[in-house]
């Protein structure tokens, strides 16, 4: 009977010893405890020192460094070797919207400037048009009364092409072309519908 008890005790001890992976023998732990990791970053030690940034020097030749070693951003991009001197620029010649330089009025345009009667429907209908030597949106300024046909009412410019008087709208489109037909009279056509039109001095 003692043999059975001794064999049973030995079997149980063997089972307990074989199943234990972390315990050495009967209950004592030999594995080191895991280190505890801190989740909080420690604050930096020491003091923070601040100082104002020095102003860039305006002395000529002081900022000769370029690129990353330049004292200012503008010197890094465009280094200055000599002090800048302002240069007086002449204003460009005035140009019409089409890019053509405006002509001076001249004697012909000056004589044609003034009030005119614009006639259509064989002269049965008329309205007033004023031609000026002032510069307008297109060529020289013109102004048509509200009683003029739609295309002519939008007339904002005029000029002389050869011997013709040319009327233009606010976009520079030619609305009428007229040739001399006698003293103080011009005959021509409206470009929109090809109708015969006249200009006579008012």
Buried (B, 14 or more C-beta within 10 A) or exposed (E): EEEEEEEEEEEEEEEEEEEBEEBEEEEEEEEEEEEEEEEEEEEEEEEEEEEEEEEBEEEEEEBEEEEEEBBEEEBBEEEBEEEEEEEEEEEEEEEBEEEEEBEEBEEEBEEBBEEBBBBBEEEEEBBBBBBBBEBBBBBBBBBBEEEBBEBBBBBBBBBBEEEBBBBBBEEBBBBBBBEBEEEEBBBBBBBBEEBEBBBBEE
